[in-house]
Amino acid sequence: MGVRGLQGFVGSTCPHICTVVNFKELAEHHRNKHPGCTPTIVVDAMCCLRYWYTPESWICGGQWREYFSALRDFVKTFTAVGIKLIFFFDGMVEQDKRDEWVKRRLKNNREISRIFHYIKSHKEQPGRNMFFIPSGLAIFTRFALKTLGQETLCSLQEADYEVASYGLQHNCLGILGEDTDYLIYDTCPYFSISDLCLESLSTVMLCREKLCESLDISLADLPLLACLLGNDIIPEGMFESFRYKCLSSYTSVKENFDRKGNIILAVADHISKVLHLHQGEKKLEEMLPLGPNKALFYKGVASYLLPGQKSPWFFQKPKSLITLDKQVVSMSSDPESKQGVPMCTDPELKQGVPMCTDPESKQGVPMCTDPESKQGVPMCTGPEPEQGVPMCTGPEPEQGVPMCTGPEPKQGVPMCTDPEPKQEVPMCTGPEPKQGVPMCAGPEPKQGVPMCTDPEPKQGVPMCTDPEPKQGIPICIDPESKQGVPMCTDPEPKQGVPMCTDPEPKQGVPMCTDPEPKQGVPMCTDPEPKQGIPICIDPESKQEVHLESKQGVPKCTHTEIKQKLPVGADSEFKLEALMCIDPAIKQQDLMNMEPEVKQETLVSDPEILKVARAHHVRAESYLVYNIMSSGEIECSNTLEDALDQALPSQAFVYRPVRQRVYSLLLGDGRGGTPNLKLLWLNQEPGIQARRLDALLGCFDLSSSREELQAVENPFKALCCLLIYLFVQVDTLCLEDLHAFIAQALCLQGKSTVQLVDLQLDYIDPRAVQLGSLLVRGLTTLVLVNSACGFPWRMSDFMPWNIFDGKLFHQKYLQAEKGYSVEALVEQNRSRLTKFHTLKSVVCKACVKENRRIVSKQHWRSHQPGNRQYEPDHWRRYPSSSGWSN
């Protein structure tokens, strides 16, 4: 996180910028300086999760009672000295930082593999050096803090920018976190959470002024330094050769400093002694080897500029003009607009023409203002400068599609430009004008063949047009056989997946094509199903698109998938495509003085969006606004054993639920989905029952409504989740059900101290996975409950009320050894009665879905062979859309 190498540099080379401070004393000083103003600390909560999670056990799914108690103590300590805390959580992963997000997830996968290897070898939890935060920790921390009465906010972009901005604008005492980006932002003081001693309220303050003094640069130079060193936006390797050139010419190399420390000193020296000589006279691209990365670099520098701040490194001429690629560009620095729009001054017209800067071509694209809509339409200028080709802009304003104007000037055909801009391909527009299919010009120039764009964006896949001209069947060209393979298209033909035609069943099976081995893999099996997978939602079909790179690892780099399609309800969800998306840099003005918050959404109703946004910002919902605004959510890492194919990945177990949520949020009441205005805004009597119907519909459990209604809280939500899990996963057995129910019942009578003292005989890797699977289910319940208008209280499925990792692990081991039900509920007659009631509800509901839960011993005696070699048997397909019409 943050600036590459800066944390180590501060600790080893510049320790004097770290000062031990006491929050109680700082608060007193702040009150004296600002009478009537409450000392406030802005907390970057995502940086603090590891510090807050103090329970010794972390492998079993989380010690949630202990964790809640630790959070309460943390809040109490600051409140006691009159300090107010404001907690910020990451609400979005910005596309500029997606590559970095993916790298971290892949690193986590390797860590998880080592953890399971250790468990299998030693049958115990690894040491704290291998610590991995329990699943759902961030989302449940939000609700825990809200339960404790704390102001908790969720960001609309990367949280560090909003944290720094809030701290500056509200004159806060400081920022508490662990991210060197806070040394770069020109904001309030930055305090380290890792050095915090809660008993004495002392920690380390990192002083950016002292850092600048040590490096002989100014505060305004820090964003430039951060980008040259590499951060979450600028890849570390982008300026590697430049940094080594600085190091080779640096005359003050310190022998006692490490190489990274000397590199930072050398780059800072270059800024102060070389770049400053020409500051105000030359542009950065004339002084630095930016090359094709110029636009990204400018965006990286601008990402550190808070509202109202400017950078002296954005080369300025009189009257706030900036020269960019031999065009005169004017930047808007209006703090209200939060966006600078470049203007191209036309010498002929003598007026400003709005410019859309293209980071790929390094040129500004003139905007043609439409007199009807008063909106700017990008112009694609050809080789002849006097001629402009209008561009067809899609729902995403950063992308423009050139229009090919025919002999009749009133009609334009969109052009699909190849990433290597040597040719343009006309696009065939369908009946719905928002969708365009690239045309492949054949040998006969008068005829065009529709193209299906390949995940690798440099290729187009020809489409086999049906005799009925309104429909086309995509064809995937096999690189080996050079033959066309038909694509399996959804009943509404907007999505295609290669089909594997089997001569035996005569049925097409959707295939996920792997670019490396050049062969199709059936979609129901995931070669590495236990990895964190970023998920994009196809706005047309409400289906998930798992975005993967060539190595079959998570890779998601664009929110909308090439184009926005009209929203239509698809209630069956029979198809889910896995696609590869090119990590292209967005075509937008990358020199904006502040990072903009993306405004394009998949939902057009402003009233609904306003409600969703408000719940998101106040951290009252989970993922709902992400789905409605960008069509993208993340499935992060979970403690799952990639080598154990008998248990499915949580991402696939809960996928049908997510798909129904997409349909609910994006379907606009079509396809049998409930209307959001009715669920969210209507306060009439009986509407709560409609909300509950929607929630049960998402889990496809409408038929079990009466049984679940009879269950008391907080077990109602738990039973709902257990029914869904046991219907979905065939390899769950009766002993698993006993362990889940027994731990929830026993938890109600145990104190936090009793849970802390609980000791386990050994750690079982399957129990570890089951614990994480249940907790992921609880986070899914939070999503569904939010989407359906909160039919259930959130507290009913907070883990500290119904789940404890060690307690579940104990009950699992006991059930495996054949303990009786009486022993599992610790000989408590009241618990025994409730146990049989809850078990009956789950088993009866499963029978309705043709799922009979049997003992593991019974399963072993009736199921020959090893189920891990039957990868599709664990996955039960939903029989319906879940919605009752």
N, C-alpha and C positions, 0 to 999 in steps of 0.2 A: 504494500500500500504506500502511496505517496511517492516521494522523489527517490530515485534509485541511489542507494549508497549514502543518503544523507543522515539516516539514523545512526549508522555505524561511525560516520565521520564526526558527528556531534559528540558521540560517546568517547571516541579515541583521540581525535585531533583537536576538538574545540570544547572540552568539558566545561570551560569557564562560562559558556552561554547558558548552562544549567544552574539554576539557583534554587535552593530549598526554601520553600515558603510555607506559611501556615494559613489555612483558609479562614480560621477564626479571626486572626489579626488583619488579613486582607479585607474581610467583611467590615470590621470596625472602621478601618481607614476609608473604605468606600462610603459608609454611612456618614462619616464626618465630612467627606468631600462633597457628597450629594445628599443632603438632608431630605428625608421623605421618600428616598428611592431605595427599594429593597434590593440588596445585593443578589444578583442572579447569575447562575452558572449555566451555560448551554452545554448539554451533554450529548456527545456523539455516541448514542447507545450501542451502535454496531461495534464500535471499538472497545466497548466495556464488557461485552458478554462474557469473555473469558475471565475477566477479573471478578465479575459478579458470581460466576458459577464456582462456588467454593466446595460443594459436596465432594467427598472422596470418591464416590462411585459415579461413573459417567457412562459406563459401557452398556448398562442394562435398559436404557431408554430414558433415563433422567430421574433424579431425585427431586421431584417437583415441590414437595412440601418444604424440604430443606432450602431449595432455591428461593422460594417465595419468602421464607423467613430471612434469608440473607439480603434480599432486596428491601424488605421492610426495615432492617437494621441500617442499611445504607441511607435510605431516605430519612429515617429518624435522626441520624447523626448530623446531617446537614441542616435539617429543620430546627434542631435544638439550638444552633448558633445563628439562626435567623437568615439562612441562605435559601433562596428559592432555586429549584432545579427545573429546567426545561429540557425534555428529552426528545431528541430527533432520531427517527429511524429512516433507513433507506426505503423509498417507495418505488423507485424506478432504477433500472440499470441503463445508463445512457449508452447509445450505440457506439460512441467514440471509445467507451471503456469495455465494450463487449468482449473483445479479444482478450483483454486482461482477465475478465471474469471467467472466460473459458479456461485460460491457463491455470487459474486457481482451482477450478473444479477438477481439472485433470490431475493436478497435484494432490488434491484431496482424495481422488480415486486411488492413487498409489499409496497414500497413507492408510486408507481403509483396508487395502489388500494386506499391508503389513500387519495391521491390527488383527485381522482374522487369522493370519498365519501364526501370530503369537498366541492367540486364544487356543487354537487347535493344538499347538505345541505344549503350552503350559497350563491350560485350563484355568487361567486367572486373568484378571484385568491387567493390561500393560501399565507401565509407570506413567507419571504425569507428562513425561517428555513425548509421549505418543497421544496425548489428550486430543479428543475430537468432540466438539460441542454436540450435545444431544439434538436430535431432529426437533424442529419446531421451536427452538429456544428463542429466536428473535420475535416470532409472532406472539408467543405466549408471554414474553417479557412485556410487550406493549400492554396487554390486557392486565397483567399483574400490576404494572405501574399505575394504570388507570384505576384499578381496584384500590390502590393505596392513595388515591386522590391526587396523583401527580399530573401535570400538564404534559401530554404526550402528543407529539406531532409526527406525521409521516410525510416525507418529502415528495415533491412532484418531479424532482430530478435527483442527481447524486446528492446525498445528504450533506457532504462536507461543504458544498457551496452555500446551501441554505443555513447551515450552522454558522459559518463565517459571516454571512450576511446578517443573520439575526443578531449575532454578538456585537457587530459593528453598529447596527441601526438602533439597538436598544441599550447601548452603553452598558453592556454586561461586565460582570466582574472578570469573566474569562470563559474559555472553552476547555472542557475536560474530555480528553480523548487520547488516541495513540495513532497519529497520522502526521507524517512530516509535511503534508500539504498545508497544515495549519501554521507551519513556519514560513510558508510562502505568501499566504493571504495577508494583506495589510488590514488586520482586524484587531480585536481585543486580545489580551494575553492568552497564551496556550499552556495548559497544564497537563501533565502526564498522568493517565489513570494507572499505568503499571507501577508507578512509584508512589502511589497514594497509600498512606498509612491511615486507615479509618479511625483508629483509636485516638491518634493525636491530630488528625485532619491536616497532616503535612504532606507535601508532594514536591515535585520538581517543576519549576516554571522554565520553559525554554524561550529565551529572549531573541527575537528576530533582529533587533537592533544590534545586539552584540555579535550575532552571526555576520551581519553585514560589515561590521567594523573589522572582524577577523578576516573577511574575504576582500576587504577594500572595495566594496560595491555599495550601491544605495538600495533602499527598500524597493524602489521601482524596478531594479534589475533582477530581483528574485524570481519573478515568473519566467524571465528569459533563461536564467540559470537552470531552473527546474526542467524546462523543456529540452535544453541541451544535454542535461544529464539523463533524461528519460523519466516518464511518469506513467500514470494510468492511461493517458491519451497518446503520448509520444513513445513508441517502442524504444527500448533501450538500445537496440542495435542500429537505429536510424542514424545516429551521429557518432557511432563508435570510432570511425576513422578520423573524424574531426577532433574528437577528444584526445586521441593519441597524438595527433599533430600538435595540439596545444601542449600536451605533456612533453613532447620532444623539444619544443622551443621554450619551455618553462625553465628559467634559470635558477629558481629557488627551490628545487626539489629537496624535500626533507627526507634524509636517509632513515630517520626513525619513524616515519609515517608509512602506512601501508599504501599499496598502489592506488586503491580507490580514493584514499584521502588526498594523494598527490594529484590525481586527475581532477577532483573537485577544485583544488587550489589552482590548478593550471587553467581550467575553464573560466573560473572567476577572474584570474589574472588577465586572460584574453579579453574578457568583457571590459575590464577597467582600463586596460592599457591600449587595446587595439580598437575595439568597437566604439568606445566613447570618443575616439578621435574624430570619427565621421558621423557621430550621432546628430541627427537633424539635417544632414547633407545627403546621406545615402540611405537607401532602403535596406532592410535586413537581408533581403534576397541577394543584394549586391555584395554583402559582407560575409554572408554565411552560405555554406553549400546546401541550400534548401532543395534545389532541384524540383522534382515533381511533388515533393512533400511540403511545398510552401504553404498551401492552404491549410493543411492539417497543423502545421507548426503555428501559424497565426491563431488558429482556433485554440490550440493548447495554451498559448500565452494569454489569450483573451479570457480563457476559462477561470483565471485567477483574479480577474478584475471584478470587484463587487460593484453594486449599483452606485453610479456617480463617479467611479474611478476611471482614470485613463492611463494609458501606457505611453511613455515617451519614446518607446521603440516602434510604435506605429508611425512611420515617417509622415510628417505633416508639413504642408505648405500653407501659405496665407489663406485666410478665409476657410479654415478647417477642411482644406482639400488634401486628399491623399492620392499619390500617383501609384497606379497599379497596372502593370503591363502596358505602358505607353497610353493609358487612358486616364483622363482626369476623373477622379472618383471623390464624391463628397460623403462623409460619414455623418449619420444622424446620431448624436450622443444624448438624445432626450432620455432622461432617466425613466420617464413614464413608459415610453415605447419599448424599452429594454432591447431594442434591436436597431442596428445601424443598417440603413439601406443604401448601397452604393448608387451614385447617380453618374451616368455617362453624359458629359456635355457634348452635344452635337454641334460642330462648328457651322453646319449649314442651317440648322433650325434655330440655333442660338438659345436652346432651352435644354433642361436636364431630362435625360431619358433614363428611367430606372434600369439598373443593371442587375442581372442574376449571375453571380460568379460561379464558374465551373471549376472545382478543384482539380479535375482530371486534366482538362485542356489548358488550365492556367489562363483562361481568357474570360472576360466578362461577356455575358450574353445579353444583348439589348432586350428590353421589355417593350412590347407593343401594347399600348393601353386600349382596351376594348371600350368604345364609346357607349355600348349598351350596358355592360356590367360594371364599367369603371374599374375593371381589374386588369392587372398587367399580364399580357401573354408573352412569354419569351419568344424572341425572334431567332431563328437559326440562320446566320449569315453565311452565304455561300462564298465561293472564290471571288465572285464579282461583288465588290463591296456595295454596289448600289442596289442590290437585290436582297431582300430579307424574306426568309421563309418562316411563317408563323409556326409556333410550337404548340402542340396540344398538351396542356398540363393536366395530369391526373389529380385524384383527390389529394395526393401528397404533393404539397407545393414545391418541394425541392426537386422534383423530377419533371423534366419536360420532354415530350415526344415530338420530333420535328414533323411538320405536316408537308406532304407532297402535294402541291397544288397542280391539278390537271389543267387541260386546255380551258375548261370552264372554271373561272376563278372563284366561283361561289362555293366550290366543294373542295375540301382538303382530305387527303388520305394520310393518316398518321404514319410516320416513318420510324422504324426501329433501328436505332444506331448501334452498331457493333462496338463492344468495349475497345477494340483496336480500331480507331475511327478512320477506317479506310473506305468504308462503304455504308450505304444506308439501305435498309430493307423495308419496302412498303408494308404497312400493316393492314390486315383485313378486318374492318370493324364490323362487328355483329349487330344484331337488331338493337342491343343495348349499347348505347354509345360509349359507356365507360370501359368497355372491354375491347381490346384489340388483339388480333392474332397476327404475328409477323408472317409475311409472305415470302416464300422462297422462289426467286425468279428462276425458272427452268431454262432449258436451252432455247425454247421459243419464248421470246421476250414478251409476247402478248398474254402469256398465261402465268399465273402465280399459284404456287402451292402453299397452303397455310403451313406455318411452321410452329412446332411446339418447342419452346425454348428449353434447352438442356440445363440441368443444375450448374454445369460449368458454362458460364454465360457466353463463351466464345462460339458455341455451337447452337445450331437450330435443328430441331427434329421435325422432319416432314410429317404432315398429317394426311391420312388417307381419307379423302372426302367421300362421304356417302352419296349415292345417287340422289337422295333427298338433300338438296344443297344447304339446308339449314344446320346440318350436323356433320361434324368431322370426327374421325377416329384417329387419335394420335398414334404415330408409329415410332417406335424406338429402334434405331439402327444398331444392330449388334456389331461391335467393332471386329469381332472374330469372323462371323459368317457373312458380314456385309448385307444381311437380310433385315427386312423390317419386321419388328415384333409388335403385334397390336397392343394398344394400351387399354387397360380396364378403366372405363369412365363411369363416374357416378350417374345415377338416373338423371340428374341434372348435369349435363356434360360440361362441368367446369374444371374438373380435376382428373388427371390421368396418372395411372400407375402401370408399369409394364406387367403383362399377364403371362403366367406360366401355364401353357395349355397342356394338360395331362391327357394322353389318349385314353386312359382308363375311365376317369370320371367324366370326361368331356366337359370340364368346367374350368374356367379361368381362375387362377389364384393370384391375388395381388402380389407383386414382387417388389422388393427393395433392391435396386441395382447398386452394386458396390463398384466404384470406379476402378479399384485396384485389381481384384481377381477377375473382373469382367464377367461376372455371372450373377444371375438373379438369386436373391435369398428370400424365402417366403416371409411375408411381413409379420406373421404372427410370432415368429421367433426373432429375438434380438440377440446378436452375437455377444454383446456385452450389456445385458439388461439391467445391471445394477449400478449404472453410472448416472451422474447428474445430467439431465437433459434439458436444455432450454427449449421451450415450446412456443411456437407461433400458432395463432389461430387463423385458419382460412376464413375470412369474413363472409364468404359465400356459403360454405357448407357447414360452418361452425365446427369444423374438425381441426384437430391438432396437426401441425406439421412439425415433426422433430427434425431439427436442423443439424446435420452432421457433416463433418469434414471427411476427407478421403480415408482417414484411418478409422472411421467409425466412432469418432469421439464427438462430444458435444461441441457444436459450433453454430452459434446463432448471431447473425450480424445485421439483420434488417428486420424492422418491425412489420412493415407491410411486405407481402411477398410479391415483389415486382409490380403489382398493380392492385388497386382496390376494386373489389367487385361488389355489385349490389347485394344487399343482405337478403337472404331467403332462408326459411326454416327448413332444416333437414332433420327429421325426427328419428331416423333409423340409425344413423351413425355406423353404417356398415363398412366404411372405408376410411383408412387413415394413411395419408401419404408421407413417406419419409423423403425429404428433398435436401439438396445441397444448395446453399445460397452463397453467392459470391460476396466476400466482405468488401464491397465497394464503398468508398467514402461518399456520404450524402452530398448531392449537388445543392449546395446552399451557400450563403455568404458566410465564409469561415472567419471573417474578420470582425464579426459582431463584437461589440464591446462587452457583452455579457452573454453567457450561455442562455439560449432561449428555451422555454418550455414548449414542447410540441403541442400545437393546438388541434391538429387534425385528429378526428375521432371516428370510430366505426358506428357510433350512434348519433343520430341527428337531432333527437329531442333535447332541446337545451335545458328543460326543466329537470328531466331525469339525470342528465349529465351533471347538473348543478348539485343535485342531491348526492350522487355518487362521489363527486369531487369533495364535497364537504365531509362525508363519512371517511373518505380516504385521508384527507389532511388531518382530521381529528383522531386518526388511528382507531376508528370504530369498526371498520370493515377490513376485509383481507382479499386482495387481488381483484376485486370487482371493478374498480376504476381502471386498473391496468388492462383488463380485458376490453372494457368499453372504449378506452381512449387509444390504445395502441395495438390491441389484439395480440399481446405477448405476455406470457408469464414464464417463470423459471421453476423447473424442478431441480432443486439443488441436491447435494450429496446426502446420502443416508447410510447408516451403518448396515450394509447389506453385503453378503458374501457372493462375489461374482462367480465363484466356482460351484455354488450350490444352486443347481437348476431346479430343484424340487420346490423351492419357494420363489415366487415371482417378484419382480421389482415393484416397489410401491408405486412407481410412476405408471406402470401398466395396470396395476390392480385398481387404481382410482381413476383411470382414464375415462371410463364410461360416465362417471359422475361429472367430471369436468366438462365432458362434451355436452351433457344436458344443461349444465350451467351456461355454456357458451350459447346454446340455443335459446335459453331463457333470456340472457342479457342482450343478445344480438338479434333475436328473432322477431322483435316488435309485435309480439302477440300472435304470430303466424305459426302454422304447423301444429296447432293445439297447445302451444306454450302460453302460460298465463301472461297477462298484460302487466308490465312493470308499474305503470301508473296506479293500477288497481292495488298491486301488492305493496308499493312503497308509500303512496300518498293518501290512499283511501282510509278513513278512520271509522267507517260504519261498523255496526255490530256484525259479527260473523266473519269479518275480513281476516281475523287471525286464523280461523279454520282454513280459509283459502291459502294463506301463507304456509300452513302446515302441510296442506295437500301438495303444494309446489315443492316443499323440501323433501317429502317422501317420494314425490315423482322423480326428483333428481337421483335418488338412490334406487329407483324402480321398486319401491316397497309400498305402493298405494294399497295393495291387498292386505297389508299387515297393520293398517291404521288403527283398528279397534284394539288389537292386542297391545300395541305400543302405547296407546292412550291410557291404558290401565296401569302402566308401569309408573312407579313413583320417581320423582327427581332425586338425585341426578342420574339415575340409571336408565332413564328413557333414551337419552342420546347414546349411551353405551350400547344398549340392546340394538338400536338402529344400526350402529356401526358393526356390531358383531354379526348380525343377520347378513348384512351386505358382504362382509369378509368371508363368511363361511359359504355363501352362495358362489362367490367369485373364485375362491381358492379351494380346489378339491382336496389338496394335501393337508388341510387343517383337520384335526381329529378331535374326538370327544375330550381327550385329556387337555388339549389346548383351550377348549371352551371352559372347562372346569377351572383352569388356572386363571383365565381372564376374569371370570365372574367372582371367584373366591378372593382374588387380590382386591377387587373393587369393594367388596363387602367388608373385608377385614381392615381396609384402609380407613374406613369411617371411625373405627374405634381406637386408632393408634395416634399417639402424639409424635411430634417431630423428633423428640429425643429417642423414642422407641425405634423409629425408622433409621435413625443414624446408627444405633447400636446393632442393627440387624446384620448378621454375618451369613455368608453363603458358603456352601461346601466347595463348590467349584463353579466356573463359568461355562455355560453351554452355548456354542455359536448359534444354534437354531433359536434358542430363547432370546438371544441378543437381537436377531433379525425380527422376531415376532414383536418384541417390545417397540422397536423402531417403526414397524408396520402399523401398529395400533396408534402410536403418537402421530404418524403422518395422516392417519384417518381422522384424528381429532382436528388437525389443521384443515383437512378437507371439509369437515363439518362447519368450521368457522367460515370458510368460503361459501358453502351452500346456505348457511343461515343468513349471512350478509346479503346474498343475492336474492333471497326470498322474502326480505323485509323483516327479519328477526322474529320468526315464529317461536323460537326457543330462547331462553336466557343464555347468554354467552357463558355465564358461570357454570352452567350444567355440563359443559364439556371442557372446562379448564382442567388440565391434567392434575393439578394439586388436589382436586376434588374426587377424581375417579381413577388415577393411575399412579403407581410408584414402581420404578424400575426394579429395585432390589426385591421388593415384596412380590412382584410378579415372577421374578426369577426363582424365588424360593418356592412359590406355589407350583411353578412349572416343573421344577426338579422333584417336588413331592409327588405330583401327579404322574410323572414319568416312572417313579418308583412304585406306583400302585396304591398310594394313600387313598383312604376312603374320603368321601365327601365330608363326613363329620370332622375328620382330621384336617381337611383343607380349610374349613371355616373355624378351626380352633375350638371345636366342641361347643360352639355357641348356638343354642336352639333357635333364637330369633334369626340369626344369619342363615341357618340351615333352611328355614322356611322361605326366606327371600331367595336363597340360592335356587331352590327347586322352582320357584315362580319364574325367575329370570331365565333359567335354563329351558323351561317349558315354552316361554314366549319365543326364544330364539329357535328352538328345534321345530316348533309348529310352523313358524314362518318359513323355515328352510324346506320343510316337506312340501309346502305349497309351490316351491320352485323346483321340485323333484330332486332335492338335495337332502340325503339322509346322513346325518352326522354319526359316525361309528368310531369305536375305540381303535386305537393304533394296533392293538393285538389282532382285532378282527380284520383290519385292513391288511396286515401282513399275511394273514392266513388265506385271504381271498384274492390278493393281488400279486401274481407271480411277476418276477422281474423287478428291475429298478426303475422307479418312475422318473428319475432325473433324465432318462433317455427318451421320455415321451414329452417333449417340451410344450405341446399344445394342450395337454390334459389338465394342467392346473388352471387353465383359463376358461371360465364358463361365460358364454356370450349371453348378453341380456336378451330376453325374449321380446321386449317391446321398447318403445321410446321412453317409457316411464310416465308419460303424460296421460291422464284420463280425459278423454274428450267428452 
